[in-house]
Amino acid sequence: MTDLLLPRRCAGCGAPGGDLCRRCRLALRTPPQRIHTRVDPHVPVWSLGAYAGPHRRVVLAMKEHRHLAVRRFLGPVLAAAVTHLQARGELVDAPVLVPAPTRAASARMRGGDPVTDVCAATGLPVSVALRHGRRISDQVGLGAEGRRANLSGALELRRIPAGPVLLVDDVATTGSTLAASSEALFAAGCEVAGALVICHA
């Protein structure tokens, strides 16, 4: 009855019939590629695609429109990307996924932290190890220098992950969040193998 009154639509293209259509699932499963950001994140960064098309719309759906179901679909996509990187010899055998931190207010508005939810849906080890240690401004609209200054010294380690770390985020824009995250982990003596993002701008 719910589907008759409010038919489900694909988060990637808007087509009716389901949370994520076959064509968009295939688009999201492209092999991860190495990218370079304006701010040095100190580790290799891989992305599943550009911030456009289904990648962009899926990220907006899970962040801005509280589309909770699509987060579960992205879990296996992320797990497949990790397996692909391992098969290419670019990742250690068993990385611990560490979601990039998000502001508590943003997580509340979004029905939970989308990146943490996606990591949890992979079936891989996850450690929510990072948090914001002080109040930071919204990153939207800030350039590379502004984002870097905004995050400087702002992240704290909640716990030390039990193994080599793979940072995970939804979008890499300037690389500031990944840089601040890896620096906080390095300062605690953690091994950070790299970072994986759903898309890059």
Backbone as JSON, one array per atom type, in Angstrom:
{
  "sequence": "MTDLLLPRRCAGCGAPGGDLCRRCRLALRTPPQRIHTRVDPHVPVWSLGAYAGPHRRVVLAMKEHRHLAVRRFLGPVLAAAVTHLQARGELVDAPVLVPAPTRAASARMRGGDPVTDVCAATGLPVSVALRHGRRISDQVGLGAEGRRANLSGALELRRIPAGPVLLVDDVATTGSTLAASSEALFAAGCEVAGALVICHA",
  "N": [[0.83, -1.2, 0.0], [1.96, 1.22, 0.8], [3.85, 1.6, -1.24], [2.14, 2.06, -3.37], [0.93, 4.48, -2.72], [3.12, 6.16, -2.19], [5.28, 5.8, -4.34], [8.42, 4.15, -4.63], [11.52, 5.56, -5.66], [14.45, 5.52, -7.66], [17.46, 6.39, -6.1], [19.57, 7.27, -7.55], [18.81, 8.06, -10.16], [16.13, 8.68, -10.22], [14.24, 7.05, -11.35], [11.2, 5.17, -11.24], [10.35, 2.39, -9.04], [12.26, 1.24, -7.28], [14.83, 1.49, -4.67], [17.39, 1.78, -5.7], [18.23, 1.58, -8.94], [19.09, -0.94, -11.45], [20.81, 0.03, -13.46], [22.01, 2.26, -12.23], [23.23, 1.01, -10.09], [25.19, -0.44, -11.43], [26.67, 1.68, -12.46], [27.73, 2.76, -10.14], [29.44, 0.79, -9.36], [31.88, 0.99, -10.59], [35.4, 0.4, -11.0], [37.59, 1.48, -8.36], [39.56, 4.45, -8.64], [42.76, 6.01, -8.52], [43.13, 9.23, -7.12], [44.06, 12.73, -6.94], [44.27, 15.31, -4.59], [43.81, 18.83, -3.77], [44.75, 19.59, -1.26], [47.26, 17.93, 0.48], [46.66, 14.69, 1.47], [48.32, 12.92, 2.7], [48.23, 10.21, 2.29], [47.49, 7.53, -0.07], [44.64, 8.14, -2.17], [41.56, 6.88, -3.24], [38.84, 6.91, -5.54], [35.39, 6.27, -6.34], [34.22, 7.53, -8.45], [33.44, 10.56, -10.35], [32.01, 13.57, -8.93], [29.19, 13.62, -10.0], [26.28, 12.86, -12.01], [24.86, 9.64, -11.21], [26.48, 9.17, -8.93], [26.7, 11.66, -7.63], [23.98, 12.22, -7.15], [23.19, 10.1, -5.51], [24.78, 10.5, -3.22], [23.74, 12.99, -2.39], [21.12, 12.18, -1.89], [21.39, 10.42, 0.3], [22.49, 12.11, 2.18], [21.24, 14.71, 2.22], [18.53, 14.2, 1.9], [17.75, 12.28, 3.63], [17.7, 9.58, 2.85], [17.66, 6.6, 3.87], [17.73, 3.91, 3.12], [19.38, 3.67, 0.87], [21.89, 3.82, 1.85], [22.44, 1.3, 2.84], [22.62, -0.13, 0.46], [24.93, 0.95, -0.6], [26.91, -0.08, 0.98], [27.78, -2.81, 0.19], [28.86, -2.01, -2.29], [31.02, -0.42, -1.54], [32.48, -2.37, -0.17], [33.12, -4.09, -2.3], [34.82, -2.42, -3.71], [36.98, -2.25, -1.96], [37.84, -4.93, -2.0], [38.62, -5.06, -4.68], [40.81, -3.27, -4.7], [42.51, -4.65, -3.02], [42.96, -6.94, -4.57], [44.41, -5.8, -6.61], [46.7, -5.33, -5.28], [47.06, -2.98, -3.88], [46.17, -2.46, -1.36], [46.29, -3.42, 2.12], [45.63, -6.71, 3.51], [43.5, -6.8, 5.42], [41.99, -4.17, 6.13], [40.91, -1.77, 8.59], [37.96, 0.0, 8.51], [37.62, 3.44, 8.82], [35.39, 5.89, 9.36], [35.28, 9.2, 8.06], [34.95, 11.98, 10.24], [31.84, 13.59, 11.15], [29.9, 16.56, 11.72], [28.05, 16.71, 14.76], [25.53, 17.92, 14.76], [24.86, 17.85, 12.06], [24.69, 15.09, 11.64], [22.48, 14.47, 13.22], [20.42, 15.8, 11.84], [20.42, 14.32, 9.53], [19.5, 11.83, 10.09], [21.34, 10.15, 11.33], [24.85, 9.38, 10.86], [25.76, 9.33, 7.56], [28.11, 8.25, 6.3], [29.24, 6.59, 8.24], [27.14, 4.76, 8.45], [27.19, 3.59, 5.89], [29.73, 2.39, 5.95], [29.27, 0.52, 8.01], [27.54, -1.16, 6.71], [29.11, -2.63, 5.03], [30.13, -4.99, 6.04], [32.7, -5.27, 6.8], [35.47, -4.79, 9.15], [34.93, -2.02, 11.31], [35.77, 1.09, 12.74], [34.72, 3.7, 14.61], [36.52, 6.05, 14.98], [37.24, 8.73, 15.03], [36.44, 12.11, 15.99], [34.94, 15.4, 16.16], [36.73, 17.67, 17.97], [36.33, 20.24, 18.75], [34.13, 23.03, 18.18], [33.32, 23.42, 14.8], [33.04, 25.23, 11.7], [30.53, 24.99, 9.09], [31.62, 23.3, 6.19], [30.82, 23.86, 3.63], [31.15, 25.93, 0.84], [33.62, 26.89, 1.53], [36.99, 27.44, 0.52], [40.06, 25.67, -0.38], [42.1, 26.56, 1.43], [40.55, 27.71, 3.44], [39.02, 25.52, 4.34], [41.06, 23.89, 5.31], [42.1, 25.47, 7.41], [39.83, 25.59, 8.99], [39.58, 22.99, 9.92], [41.94, 22.55, 11.23], [43.59, 21.11, 13.86], [41.19, 20.28, 14.89], [40.19, 17.72, 15.12], [39.78, 14.77, 17.07], [41.0, 11.72, 18.52], [38.94, 9.09, 19.28], [39.21, 6.43, 19.85], [41.72, 3.88, 19.38], [42.13, 2.33, 16.35], [42.07, -1.2, 15.67], [44.29, -2.2, 13.91], [45.62, -1.74, 10.52], [44.47, 1.2, 8.84], [41.77, 2.23, 6.74], [40.66, 5.13, 5.58], [37.38, 6.51, 5.13], [35.17, 8.42, 3.18], [32.41, 10.44, 1.96], [32.56, 12.42, -0.11], [35.41, 13.73, -1.72], [36.64, 16.85, -1.73], [38.54, 19.12, -1.41], [40.41, 17.69, -0.05], [40.95, 18.32, 2.54], [39.55, 17.32, 4.83], [40.3, 14.62, 4.8], [43.05, 14.91, 5.11], [43.25, 16.11, 7.69], [42.12, 14.05, 9.16], [43.87, 11.86, 8.71], [46.18, 12.93, 9.84], [45.48, 13.13, 12.56], [45.24, 10.43, 13.17], [47.83, 9.47, 12.55], [49.27, 10.86, 14.48], [48.63, 9.44, 16.73], [49.97, 7.15, 16.36], [48.9, 5.36, 14.55], [48.57, 3.2, 11.69], [47.91, 4.27, 8.52], [46.53, 3.18, 5.68], [45.36, 4.27, 3.42], [42.79, 6.13, 1.67], [39.33, 6.02, 0.85], [36.79, 7.19, -1.23], [33.37, 7.89, -2.06], [32.88, 9.59, -4.18], [34.5, 12.26, -6.05], [35.07, 15.78, -6.17]],
  "CA": [[0.0, 0.0, 0.0], [2.84, 2.38, 0.85], [4.45, 1.8, -2.56], [1.12, 2.61, -4.26], [0.71, 5.88, -2.37], [4.39, 6.85, -2.33], [6.15, 4.86, -5.06], [9.85, 4.35, -4.44], [12.26, 5.99, -6.83], [15.89, 5.3, -7.58], [18.2, 7.53, -5.55], [20.58, 7.72, -8.51], [18.28, 8.67, -11.39], [14.74, 9.05, -10.04], [13.34, 6.1, -12.01], [10.34, 4.48, -10.28], [10.46, 0.94, -8.92], [13.16, 0.73, -6.25], [15.72, 2.47, -4.06], [18.55, 1.98, -6.57], [17.99, 0.75, -10.12], [20.22, -1.76, -11.91], [21.76, 0.85, -14.21], [22.77, 3.08, -11.29], [24.11, 0.1, -9.33], [26.34, -0.72, -12.28], [27.48, 2.9, -12.55], [28.42, 2.95, -8.87], [30.4, -0.29, -9.14], [33.09, 1.16, -11.38], [36.59, 0.18, -10.17], [38.15, 2.71, -7.76], [40.72, 5.01, -9.31], [43.58, 6.92, -7.69], [42.92, 10.65, -7.39], [44.94, 13.65, -6.21], [43.5, 16.45, -4.08], [44.6, 20.06, -3.64], [45.44, 19.48, 0.03], [47.89, 16.62, 0.57], [46.08, 13.89, 2.56], [49.42, 12.12, 3.24], [48.01, 8.8, 1.98], [46.8, 7.37, -1.36], [43.19, 8.31, -2.14], [40.85, 6.29, -4.37], [37.45, 7.35, -5.68], [34.54, 5.45, -7.2], [33.76, 8.3, -9.61], [33.33, 12.01, -10.2], [30.8, 14.08, -8.26], [28.27, 13.9, -11.1], [25.41, 11.74, -12.35], [24.36, 8.83, -10.09], [27.31, 9.33, -7.74], [26.3, 12.9, -6.95], [22.59, 12.15, -6.68], [23.12, 9.15, -4.4], [25.33, 11.18, -2.05], [22.75, 13.98, -1.94], [19.96, 11.46, -1.36], [21.64, 9.87, 1.63], [22.87, 13.17, 3.11], [20.3, 15.83, 2.32], [17.13, 13.77, 1.82], [17.55, 11.22, 4.64], [17.4, 8.31, 2.18], [18.4, 5.65, 4.69], [17.88, 2.6, 2.46], [20.47, 3.66, -0.11], [23.14, 3.62, 2.59], [22.66, -0.15, 2.91], [23.04, -0.56, -0.87], [26.3, 1.4, -0.86], [27.84, -0.9, 1.75], [28.43, -3.81, -0.68], [29.63, -1.32, -3.32], [32.28, -0.06, -0.91], [33.21, -3.62, 0.1], [33.66, -4.56, -3.57], [35.96, -1.55, -4.05], [38.1, -2.67, -1.11], [38.3, -6.2, -2.56], [39.3, -4.75, -5.94], [42.1, -2.69, -4.37], [43.33, -5.74, -2.48], [43.35, -7.79, -5.69], [45.45, -5.07, -7.35], [47.88, -5.22, -4.43], [47.21, -1.61, -3.41], [45.71, -2.38, 0.02], [46.59, -4.56, 3.0], [44.59, -7.74, 3.44], [42.33, -6.6, 6.29], [41.98, -2.83, 6.71], [39.78, -1.33, 9.42], [37.36, 1.2, 7.94], [37.41, 4.54, 9.76], [34.65, 6.95, 8.69], [35.65, 10.58, 8.35], [33.95, 12.48, 11.19], [30.86, 14.6, 10.72], [29.38, 17.35, 12.84], [26.94, 16.06, 15.45], [24.28, 18.54, 14.32], [24.58, 17.34, 10.72], [24.27, 13.69, 11.79], [21.1, 14.46, 13.74], [19.52, 16.21, 10.76], [20.44, 13.34, 8.44], [19.07, 10.51, 10.56], [22.56, 9.4, 11.57], [25.97, 9.72, 9.99], [25.68, 8.47, 6.36], [29.35, 7.53, 6.0], [29.33, 5.5, 9.21], [26.14, 3.75, 8.08], [27.69, 2.87, 4.7], [30.82, 1.52, 6.42], [28.69, -0.58, 8.77], [26.85, -2.07, 5.78], [30.08, -3.37, 4.21], [30.48, -6.27, 6.65], [34.13, -5.2, 7.13], [35.7, -4.16, 10.46], [34.73, -0.57, 11.32], [36.06, 1.78, 13.99], [34.35, 5.12, 14.6], [37.66, 6.46, 15.82], [37.47, 10.17, 15.01], [35.34, 13.02, 16.28], [35.33, 16.8, 16.21], [37.05, 18.02, 19.34], [35.84, 21.59, 19.03], [33.11, 23.46, 17.22], [33.84, 23.88, 13.52], [32.03, 25.78, 10.81], [30.17, 24.17, 7.94], [32.66, 23.38, 5.16], [30.24, 24.27, 2.35], [31.49, 27.27, 0.4], [35.0, 27.23, 1.87], [38.02, 26.97, -0.4], [41.02, 24.73, 0.2], [42.76, 27.13, 2.6], [39.53, 27.88, 4.48], [38.7, 24.19, 4.89], [42.23, 23.43, 6.07], [42.14, 26.23, 8.65], [38.64, 25.23, 9.76], [39.78, 21.67, 10.51], [43.24, 22.45, 11.88], [43.53, 20.77, 15.28], [39.8, 20.11, 15.33], [39.8, 16.32, 15.23], [40.33, 14.0, 18.18], [40.87, 10.28, 18.42], [38.1, 8.5, 20.32], [39.79, 5.11, 20.15], [42.74, 3.49, 18.42], [41.67, 1.17, 15.56], [42.87, -2.42, 15.85], [44.85, -2.64, 12.64], [45.8, -0.69, 9.52], [43.23, 1.96, 8.64], [41.34, 2.8, 5.46], [39.71, 6.22, 5.79], [36.26, 6.5, 4.19], [34.34, 9.63, 3.17], [31.48, 10.45, 0.84], [33.08, 13.24, -1.21], [36.68, 14.43, -1.56], [36.59, 18.13, -2.44], [39.91, 19.64, -1.43], [41.27, 16.76, 0.67], [41.2, 18.84, 3.89], [39.04, 16.41, 5.85], [41.15, 13.43, 4.8], [44.35, 15.3, 5.67], [43.09, 16.28, 9.14], [41.84, 12.72, 9.73], [45.09, 11.05, 8.71], [47.11, 13.53, 10.79], [45.07, 12.74, 13.91], [45.56, 9.01, 13.33], [49.28, 9.33, 12.57], [49.77, 11.37, 15.76], [48.4, 8.4, 17.73], [50.76, 5.98, 16.0], [48.13, 4.43, 13.7], [48.98, 3.0, 10.3], [46.82, 4.62, 7.61], [46.9, 2.63, 4.38], [44.83, 5.08, 2.34], [41.43, 6.65, 1.85], [38.4, 5.67, -0.22], [35.61, 8.05, -1.22], [32.34, 7.53, -3.03], [33.12, 10.41, -5.37], [35.38, 13.4, -5.86], [34.66, 16.99, -6.88]],
  "C": [[0.86, 1.26, 0.0], [3.44, 2.68, -0.51], [3.44, 2.36, -3.56], [0.92, 4.1, -3.99], [1.97, 6.72, -2.58], [5.39, 5.93, -3.03], [7.63, 5.19, -4.87], [10.5, 4.74, -5.76], [13.74, 5.79, -6.59], [16.59, 6.56, -7.08], [19.2, 8.08, -6.55], [20.04, 8.42, -9.74], [16.81, 9.07, -11.29], [13.75, 8.11, -10.71], [12.49, 5.37, -10.97], [10.67, 2.99, -10.19], [11.37, 0.43, -7.83], [14.09, 1.81, -5.73], [16.94, 2.77, -4.91], [18.41, 1.03, -7.75], [19.27, 0.04, -10.57], [21.26, -0.91, -12.63], [22.62, 1.7, -13.28], [23.68, 2.22, -10.42], [25.36, -0.21, -10.12], [27.26, 0.49, -12.37], [28.31, 3.11, -11.29], [29.51, 1.91, -8.63], [31.63, -0.19, -10.05], [34.32, 0.99, -10.49], [37.13, 1.49, -9.6], [39.42, 3.14, -8.49], [41.46, 5.97, -8.38], [43.3, 8.36, -8.11], [43.92, 11.47, -6.58], [44.14, 14.88, -5.83], [44.43, 17.65, -3.9], [45.38, 20.09, -2.32], [45.98, 18.06, 0.13], [47.31, 15.83, 1.74], [47.08, 12.94, 3.2], [49.29, 10.62, 2.96], [47.4, 8.7, 0.58], [45.28, 7.52, -1.19], [42.6, 7.7, -3.42], [39.4, 6.75, -4.36], [36.69, 6.42, -6.61], [34.01, 6.23, -8.4], [33.71, 9.79, -9.31], [32.01, 12.39, -9.53], [29.83, 14.57, -9.33], [27.37, 12.68, -11.29], [24.93, 10.98, -11.12], [25.18, 9.0, -8.82], [26.87, 10.56, -6.94], [24.9, 12.76, -6.37], [22.44, 11.19, -5.51], [23.66, 9.79, -3.12], [24.35, 12.2, -1.51], [21.53, 13.3, -1.32], [20.21, 10.98, 0.05], [22.0, 10.94, 2.65], [21.77, 14.2, 3.32], [18.84, 15.41, 2.36], [16.82, 12.58, 2.73], [17.12, 9.89, 4.0], [18.23, 7.23, 2.86], [18.67, 4.34, 3.97], [19.08, 2.56, 1.53], [21.82, 3.48, 0.58], [23.48, 2.13, 2.67], [23.12, -0.69, 1.55], [24.5, -0.19, -1.14], [27.34, 0.6, -0.08], [28.53, -1.95, 0.9], [29.26, -3.18, -1.8], [31.01, -0.95, -2.77], [33.13, -1.3, -0.63], [33.85, -4.17, -1.17], [34.86, -3.73, -4.0], [37.19, -1.94, -3.24], [38.7, -3.97, -1.65], [39.1, -5.97, -3.84], [40.71, -4.18, -5.67], [43.05, -3.73, -3.79], [43.83, -6.64, -3.6], [44.43, -7.13, -6.53], [46.73, -4.9, -6.54], [48.1, -3.83, -3.87], [46.78, -1.43, -1.96], [46.16, -3.6, 0.8], [45.4, -5.51, 3.0], [43.33, -7.4, 4.24], [42.33, -5.21, 6.91], [40.75, -2.61, 7.6], [39.24, -0.04, 8.81], [37.14, 2.23, 9.04], [36.67, 5.65, 9.02], [35.22, 8.32, 9.05], [34.57, 11.17, 9.26], [33.02, 13.5, 10.58], [30.4, 15.37, 11.93], [28.16, 16.67, 13.44], [25.59, 16.63, 14.98], [23.88, 18.02, 12.94], [24.07, 15.9, 10.79], [22.83, 13.61, 12.29], [20.1, 14.81, 12.64], [19.38, 15.14, 9.69], [20.0, 11.95, 8.88], [20.24, 9.59, 10.82], [23.64, 9.8, 10.58], [25.97, 8.8, 8.77], [26.93, 7.65, 6.11], [29.54, 6.37, 6.97], [28.35, 4.39, 8.87], [26.6, 2.93, 6.87], [28.81, 1.92, 5.11], [30.26, 0.3, 7.15], [28.05, -1.62, 7.86], [27.81, -2.86, 4.9], [30.33, -4.78, 4.74], [31.95, -6.34, 7.03], [34.3, -4.6, 8.53], [35.61, -2.64, 10.36], [35.09, -0.03, 12.7], [35.7, 3.24, 13.84], [35.34, 5.82, 15.52], [37.84, 7.96, 15.95], [36.22, 10.97, 15.37], [35.87, 14.45, 16.24], [35.54, 17.18, 17.67], [36.63, 19.42, 19.72], [34.83, 21.96, 17.95], [33.79, 23.94, 15.93], [32.69, 24.42, 12.67], [31.68, 24.78, 9.72], [31.21, 24.39, 6.85], [32.14, 23.9, 3.82], [30.62, 25.71, 2.04], [32.91, 27.69, 0.72], [35.95, 26.69, 0.81], [39.0, 26.07, 0.32], [41.67, 25.29, 1.46], [41.77, 27.29, 3.75], [39.17, 26.56, 5.13], [39.84, 23.68, 5.77], [42.29, 24.14, 7.41], [40.99, 25.84, 9.57], [38.85, 23.92, 10.53], [41.08, 21.54, 11.3], [43.09, 22.23, 13.38], [42.15, 20.47, 15.8], [39.4, 18.67, 15.59], [40.52, 15.63, 16.38], [40.12, 12.52, 17.92], [40.04, 9.77, 19.6], [38.65, 7.17, 20.79], [40.82, 4.79, 19.08], [42.26, 2.26, 17.67], [42.63, -0.01, 15.7], [43.38, -2.94, 14.51], [45.07, -1.47, 11.7], [44.47, -0.09, 9.11], [43.03, 2.32, 7.16], [40.3, 3.86, 5.78], [38.61, 6.17, 4.73], [35.49, 7.82, 4.32], [33.42, 9.58, 1.97], [32.05, 11.21, -0.35], [34.44, 13.82, -0.82], [36.59, 15.7, -2.39], [37.98, 18.73, -2.56], [40.9, 18.66, -0.8], [41.53, 17.19, 2.1], [40.75, 17.89, 4.99], [39.9, 15.16, 5.94], [42.52, 13.74, 5.41], [44.27, 15.42, 7.19], [42.87, 14.93, 9.82], [43.11, 11.88, 9.8], [46.11, 11.6, 9.7], [46.77, 13.14, 12.23], [45.41, 11.28, 14.18], [47.07, 8.79, 13.4], [49.85, 9.77, 13.93], [49.61, 10.35, 16.88], [49.16, 7.12, 17.41], [50.03, 4.97, 15.14], [48.76, 4.34, 12.31], [47.78, 3.29, 9.4], [47.23, 4.18, 6.21], [46.42, 3.49, 3.21], [43.46, 5.59, 2.68], [40.61, 6.3, 0.62], [37.18, 6.56, -0.11], [34.63, 7.59, -2.3], [32.52, 8.32, -4.32], [34.02, 11.59, -5.02], [34.92, 14.57, -6.72], [35.87, 17.67, -7.5]]
}
